Amino acid sequence: MSAARDVVDATGAPVVAGTDETAGVANWSLWIGGGLVGLVVVMALVSFAWTPYDPYFVDVTNRFGGPSPTNLLGTDQFGRDVLSRLMVGARTTLFVGIVSVGVAGVVGTPLGILMGMAPAWLHRILLRANDLLLAFPALLLAIMFAAVFGPSTATAMVAIGIGTIPVFARIARSGTVQVMSSEYVLAARSAGRRGVRLAVRHVLPNIASLLLVQASVSFAIAILAEAALSFLQFGTPSPIPSWGLMLFQAQSVLAVNPGLTVWPGVGIAVAVLGFNLLGDGLRDRFDPRLAGHQ
Amino acid sequence: MSLPTIRTRPGDRLSRALRGLVAVAVAGLVLAGCDAGETSEDPTSATEAGSAAPSTSETVATTGTSEPSETGGGDGAVVLGFAADPLNLDFTTTDGAAIPEALLTNVYEGLVMVDQDGEIVPSLATDWTVSDDGLTYTFTLAEGVVFSNGDEFDSEDAKFSIEQVQSDAWTISLKAQMDVVESVEAPSPTELVVTLANPSNSWLFAMTTRIGAMFSTDGVDDLANTPVGTGPYEVSDFVPSERIDFTRRDDYWGDAPAYADVTFRYFSDGNALNSALLSNGIDVIATVQAPEAISQFEGGDYEIIEGSSNGEVILSMNNASPPLDDVRVRQAIRYAIDNEAVRATAWAGYGEMIGTMGAPTDPWFAPERVDDYPTDTAQATALLEDAGATDLTLDFRIPNLPYAVNAATTVQSNLAQVGITADITPVEFPAVWLEDVFTNKDYDMSIIAHVEPRDMGIFADPEYYFQYDSQEYRDLLAQADQGPAEDQAATLQEAGELLSSDAAAEFLFLAPTLIVTDGTVTGLPVNEVSEAFDITVLEPA
């Protein structure tokens, strides 16, 4: 079957899923995605307890040091250890992902359920309003936030989160609309369940898997957005390690030291790929339709 | 308290953010209005907080599409690449260093000018005498000088030009340096007599800057687009944020410069500027913006010229606000900071150590100040303990300029070694930085390059954002300006020493003048001694 599932990709357009996997085929996306995400998470967690060097320690006698036994990934133009900064940068990356997806999920999900359960006229108004927000680029919003509140990790993640709210609202809405027409909801409604109780007990659990998939995809988008913002200096300010900022600082010495761009670039790529694959894998695993089919 | 200067650097955030490691002290930002109290009493008065505002122009450099320029030959052309672009061509009402950089000496001339050694030498005035009381300057003007609009230059024009500065026609705050002039007379077409209200050793130097530019009485109608001066070049085309074309004048009164056509091209991004030279889009990078990447020009035909500038990169400390009101804390910070390391990371190791306010081209420069505060963490820790200021956290509010961010990163690391936490907040430059740090003085430490020549006077103003309040210092500056000229250097050295021992600020280093040529041009001005980028001395190799 080729169900038009409302998983929304980076551009906000619904993605039509391909043919479902047949049972028994290993879910490679899930495992590879999970592995890559795990790598980033472990790096971030370890950085709380230990990094090879102080990521802020400037040692000008050791600038542009290539990879060596003492500095595995070399040193940057301040003589700071790249590996240490990469590890602490993973923290920033994950933190941004968690907070922005959290903001989007916490606000967007109830909004979407409300839309899905609202009377037709209200539904239509809210949906159009949501579409209007969806059309507004999250990056632009984040740049506006940075202009008003000053660039920081916090403004970046809140702005990315706000920018992602309409995506979650749309996913939650379409899931809710489906669930609302299901027999168990009709049964619950005929038994007198209404409003919030209905939403929490019957709708939310049944759209949770959709949301989880979207969260993983949005996580990847958020990571990319934070990296872009930091690269443009609208995000995490120097000298706090952030992969986007590391990339920005490396590009200023690109002509003489191209190697410095590699590691933050790899970090971003791994994290984004990981969360995207994880999202794909989760979708394959949890999609309620797929489950029903099997 | 308007800050008209903000207009001069429109600050397109995106393009600024996109540029690479940029820097170089070029765009002096006059922080007008804020210096209302500043008058001629400020001896070496420099009312500008120069900012090494790099390329904030809106143009995205179009390196790839640029046409290769012709070079060589006595009547050839040369293209120079710059970073900070002028908003218009009128420095009488628009602040910023880019306008005088392009126009002074080349289009406008003053009565006197400053040579590469910092000496004041004749220009439109062939000779001058100063009365014994230091109040009356009598200039003998050159004959046969013609403005680019055909008018003859005579003492009436000179009188008009000086009086214009004092009138409302000029709006930039630098005009205050002309306040000391009491009267101007033009007894004959070649004789000009200027009387000062009180003796001033700095006034004649001020006359070498933009305020000393000579205008034609009939040539000030459209300064923003059509500058009319006596210089060897005139502006033949001006495309804002892109380029200025200069054409050599045939009726110039002095020696004709070597190049018939000179073009200034403006690039918002330091790496784009480098690429323009690599792709032959320009012949000279007049102010290198990406010093880290300069090594790509080493070897081959390229020539890297390093000279001295007037851009003191200063770690400012809020002298009025605890804990930095304690001299021991400020001294501790000076001991803690490794200036060499800061210079290495902020400017790729280029630039000179200064130790106090001033540049090596200033006659009173004292090299021994450099050794006042060697890097000494033990001494710094002892001073902090002595002051009872352990476990400090300081608000380190810096402009979001690459050199400032890079310098701050190193300073933060240095200070961490002595237990000071410097909380870096990069703020948008110029608008937010001017508001927070410069105007509201809501900061503990900051970093900015002060690019005005001979600007020791900024420390004499307790209202200036350093909030350094020393009567002794003010007295020394007044004495230097109004006392006998031969004592000026010694007195200013004393003032510089006082600044250093009071740790009024940490003088990180002097930004270099870095020029790269493709080897086809010679004669480039090595030291940035005046506000002008002198193109009249350029010659084909």
Interface residues (C-beta under 8 A of the other chain):
Chain A: Y56 F57 V58 V60 R63 Q77 F78 I143 A147 G150 P151 L232 Q233 F234 P237 S238 P239 Q251 S252 V253 L254 A255 V256
Chain B: R13 L14 A17 L18 G20 L21 G270 N271 N274 A290 E292 A293 S295 Q296 D338 E340 A341 A344 T345 N400 P402 V405 N406 A408 T409 T410 Q412 S413 N414 A416 I424 T425 P426 V427 E428 V432
